[in-house]
């Protein structure tokens, strides 16, 4: 009788342990994260301004970039996205001055939009679309920054997409809508005053490949 009681108690204990382990695992699997912060590093290419009535040109050089993304869950497959991206680089000038100087320049994007994530467990492909502003800030004497409306479109994949810590790999294209006939980068270099360039283009395009960590909470 005692042996039977002990065996029964052991079976109940094993069953309870299995049920508890399953319940704990299910809770862990069902954990939902509503927010993501993703700092990233990138490499950015492209971007140039052409002079409207001449052969002058400003070419933004390819260089490293960095930024941070903040995402908030909107629905099971959608997120709101706030993005800040910065490129510290330089730009080659031609056709304006005798020595065609290279100028230091910061290019910054501040944009808001959304991300759509396709179904998946450990890996989830996604696409993203944002709108906002681009700021060009050349290091020229007594020169202010120039800001224009811009948009970006990207796509990539999130790895370990259901866990607290993940990886985000992405390619993104930025399009800045420059006002036609705008005078920009007004300053003086080597004693020559005035505006550096009158734009002969309506868009400026840059491409970016990026990789970052995703922190979910």
C-alpha positions in Angstrom: 0.0 0.0 0.0 2.8 2.4 1.0 4.7 1.5 -2.2 1.7 2.1 -4.3 1.1 5.5 -2.7 4.8 6.5 -3.2 4.6 5.5 -6.9 1.4 7.5 -7.4 2.9 10.5 -5.7 6.0 10.3 -7.9 3.9 10.1 -11.0 1.9 13.1 -9.9 5.1 15.0 -9.2 6.5 14.2 -12.6 3.3 15.2 -14.3 3.2 18.4 -12.4 6.8 19.2 -13.3 6.2 18.5 -17.0 3.1 20.7 -17.0 4.9 23.5 -15.2 7.9 23.3 -17.7 5.5 23.4 -20.6 3.6 26.3 -19.2 6.8 28.2 -18.5 8.0 27.5 -22.1 4.7 28.6 -23.6 4.8 31.9 -21.6 8.3 32.5 -22.9 7.4 31.8 -26.5 4.3 34.0 -26.3 6.3 37.0 -24.8 5.4 40.0 -26.9 7.7 43.0 -27.3 6.1 46.3 -28.2 9.2 48.5 -28.7 12.5 48.2 -30.5 15.6 50.3 -30.4 18.2 49.5 -33.1 21.5 51.4 -33.3 23.3 50.6 -36.5 26.4 51.2 -38.5 26.3 51.7 -42.3 28.1 52.6 -45.5 26.5 55.3 -47.6 27.1 56.0 -51.3 26.1 58.7 -53.8 24.7 62.2 -53.9 25.6 65.2 -56.0 24.5 68.7 -56.8 24.8 70.1 -60.3 25.0 73.8 -61.2 22.1 75.0 -63.3 23.9 77.5 -65.6 27.4 76.0 -65.7 29.6 73.0 -65.3 30.0 73.3 -61.5 29.3 70.2 -59.4 29.4 69.1 -55.8 29.9 65.4 -55.3 29.3 63.9 -51.8 31.9 61.2 -51.2 31.0 57.6 -50.1 31.7 57.0 -46.4 30.7 55.4 -43.2 27.4 56.4 -41.6 25.6 55.6 -38.4 22.1 56.0 -36.9 19.4 54.7 -34.6 15.9 53.4 -35.2 13.0 53.4 -32.8 10.1 51.1 -33.6 6.7 50.7 -32.0 4.3 47.8 -32.7 1.1 48.9 -34.6 -0.3 45.4 -35.4 1.2 41.9 -35.6 3.0 42.7 -38.8 3.3 46.4 -38.7 5.5 49.0 -36.8 5.8 52.7 -36.6 9.4 53.8 -37.2 11.3 56.9 -36.2 14.8 57.1 -37.8 17.9 59.3 -37.3 20.8 58.7 -39.7 24.1 60.7 -39.9 26.9 60.7 -42.4 30.1 62.6 -41.7 31.9 62.9 -45.0 33.4 65.4 -47.4 32.4 66.7 -50.8 34.5 67.4 -53.9 33.8 70.7 -55.7 34.6 71.3 -59.4 34.0 74.3 -61.7 33.7 76.9 -58.9 37.2 77.8 -57.8 40.7 77.5 -59.2 41.8 74.8 -56.8 38.5 72.9 -56.6 38.6 72.5 -52.8 37.1 69.6 -50.9 34.8 70.6 -48.1 33.8 68.7 -45.0 30.0 68.0 -44.8 27.5 66.3 -42.6 24.4 64.7 -44.1 21.6 63.9 -41.7 18.2 62.3 -42.1 15.3 62.6 -39.6 12.3 60.6 -40.8 9.1 58.9 -39.6 7.2 56.1 -41.2 6.5 52.4 -40.9 7.8 48.9 -41.3 6.0 45.8 -42.5 7.4 42.5 -41.3 6.6 39.3 -43.1 5.7 36.2 -41.1 8.5 34.1 -39.6 9.9 32.8 -36.3 13.7 33.3 -36.0 14.0 35.2 -39.3 11.5 37.9 -40.6 12.0 39.8 -43.9 10.7 43.4 -43.8 10.2 46.5 -45.9 10.2 50.1 -44.6 9.1 53.5 -45.9 9.8 56.8 -44.1 9.3 60.5 -44.8 11.0 63.5 -43.3 13.8 65.9 -43.7 17.4 65.9 -45.0 20.0 68.4 -43.7 23.2 69.2 -45.5 25.7 71.0 -43.3 29.0 72.0 -45.1 31.8 73.3 -43.0 32.2 76.6 -44.9 32.9 80.0 -43.4 29.6 81.7 -42.2 27.5 79.1 -43.9 24.3 77.6 -42.6 22.8 74.2 -43.2 20.3 73.4 -46.0 17.2 71.3 -45.3 14.9 69.6 -47.8 12.0 67.2 -47.8 13.0 63.6 -48.3 11.8 60.0 -48.3 13.4 56.6 -47.9 12.6 53.0 -48.9 14.4 49.9 -47.6 14.2 46.2 -47.1 16.1 43.6 -45.2 15.8 40.8 -42.6 15.6 40.6 -38.9 17.4 37.6 -37.3 16.2 36.2 -34.0 13.1 38.2 -34.6 11.1 36.8 -31.7 13.8 37.3 -29.0 14.7 40.2 -26.8 18.0 40.7 -28.7 18.2 40.4 -32.4 20.1 41.5 -35.5 18.9 43.8 -38.3 20.4 43.7 -41.8 19.1 46.3 -44.3 19.6 48.2 -47.6 18.0 51.5 -48.0 17.7 54.3 -50.6 17.2 57.9 -49.7 15.7 60.5 -52.1 15.9 64.2 -51.3 13.6 66.6 -53.1 15.7 69.6 -53.8 14.0 72.9 -54.8 14.8 73.6 -58.4 16.6 77.0 -59.0 17.6 77.1 -55.3 20.8 78.9 -54.3 22.6 76.8 -51.7 25.8 76.8 -49.7 26.1 80.5 -49.7 29.4 81.7 -48.2 32.9 82.8 -49.2 36.0 80.7 -50.0 39.4 82.3 -50.6 37.8 85.7 -50.7 35.2 84.8 -53.3 31.7 85.5 -51.9 28.2 84.4 -52.9 26.4 81.2 -53.2 28.3 78.1 -54.2 25.7 76.6 -56.5 22.3 77.1 -58.1 20.8 73.7 -58.2 19.9 72.1 -61.6 18.2 69.0 -60.2 15.0 68.1 -58.4 16.3 65.0 -56.5 19.4 63.8 -54.8 19.8 60.1 -54.2 21.9 58.1 -51.7 22.1 54.4 -51.0 23.0 52.8 -47.7 23.8 49.3 -46.5 23.5 48.9 -42.8 23.7 46.3 -39.9 22.7 46.8 -36.3 21.5 45.2 -33.1 17.8 45.2 -32.1 16.9 45.6 -28.4 13.2 44.7 -27.7 11.2 45.5 -24.7 
